[in-house]
Amino acid sequence: AQKVTQAQTEISVVEKEDVTLDCVYETRDTTYYLFWYKQPPSGELVFLIRRNSFDEQNEISGRYSWNFQKSTSSFNFTITASQVVDSAVYFCALFLIQGAQKLVFGQGTRLTINP
Amino acid sequence: AAGVIQSPRHLIKEKRETATLKCYPIPRHDTVYWYQQGPGQDPQFLISFYEKMQSDKGSIPDRFSAQQFSDYHSELNMSSLELGDSALYFCASSPSLDRDSDGYTFGSGTRLTVV
C-alpha cells in the first residue's frame, strides 16, 4: 500500500526563520512522482514541485528548497527566511506511474508564520 | 495560461437534494481527476477519467457518479446528499505524466455545503 506521512501537524515560527516540513512516503514501486502543494486559507491547491523517483537532485527555487532522499523515503521541504504569506497548509503527495493513477496525500502540515 | 476551471465555486444544498459539479480541464489535458477534501482533512481521490473512459475509482459513494464528455470536460453528480458530503471538491487535469509536464493542475475547487 502507498502511504504518505507528514508527522508535523502544525508548525508555528516567527517571520524570517527557516522552517522544514517533513514528508516520508511508503511504496513498493520503483517509479513514482512526489509532489508538494500549498493550500492557503482561500482553499485552492497550489502546485509547488514535482519530483521523479529517478531524480534525486535537490532543488532550490527562491526561498524554497527540497531534499529528496530515496534511501530514507523522504522528501522534505524547507522555506528559508519565512514570510507571513507562507502561512498555509502544505501537502506532500505521492503519485504512482503504474497502477492506480491518483495522488495519495499526506495529512498536511499547517504552517503559521507570525510577524 | 489557461487553468482548470470548476463551477460553481460555492454551492449550498439541502439534504437529499442533488448537486452537479463541473470541471473544464486545461486544453490538451486528456485526464481528469476528482478529489474530495473534508474539513481539516487531506484530499481523497474519488474517480478519474482518461480519454472519456473511467480509468480509476477511489472511495466514491454509490450515490455519486461522474463522466467525461467529448470536449473533455467532466461532471460529478451527487444525489441524495448527506450532511457528511459537505466538503471541498477538487478537479485536476493532466496530460499523460510520462511526458514532460508540470504535473497535476488543480482547479480552485467547489465548496459544497449541505444543510
Boltz contact constraints between the chains, C-beta under 6 A:
constraints:
  - contact:
      token1: [A, 43]
      token2: [B, 88]
      max_distance: 6.0
  - contact:
      token1: [A, 43]
      token2: [B, 109]
      max_distance: 6.0
  - contact:
      token1: [A, 44]
      token2: [B, 108]
      max_distance: 6.0
  - contact:
      token1: [A, 45]
      token2: [B, 106]
      max_distance: 6.0
  - contact:
      token1: [A, 50]
      token2: [B, 103]
      max_distance: 6.0
  - contact:
      token1: [A, 100]
      token2: [B, 56]
      max_distance: 6.0
  - contact:
      token1: [A, 101]
      token2: [B, 48]
      max_distance: 6.0
  - contact:
      token1: [A, 101]
      token2: [B, 55]
      max_distance: 6.0
  - contact:
      token1: [A, 101]
      token2: [B, 56]
      max_distance: 6.0
  - contact:
      token1: [A, 102]
      token2: [B, 45]
      max_distance: 6.0
  - contact:
      token1: [A, 102]
      token2: [B, 56]
      max_distance: 6.0
  - contact:
      token1: [A, 105]
      token2: [B, 42]
      max_distance: 6.0
  - contact:
      token1: [A, 105]
      token2: [B, 43]
      max_distance: 6.0
  - contact:
      token1: [A, 107]
      token2: [B, 42]
      max_distance: 6.0
  - contact:
      token1: [A, 108]
      token2: [B, 42]
      max_distance: 6.0
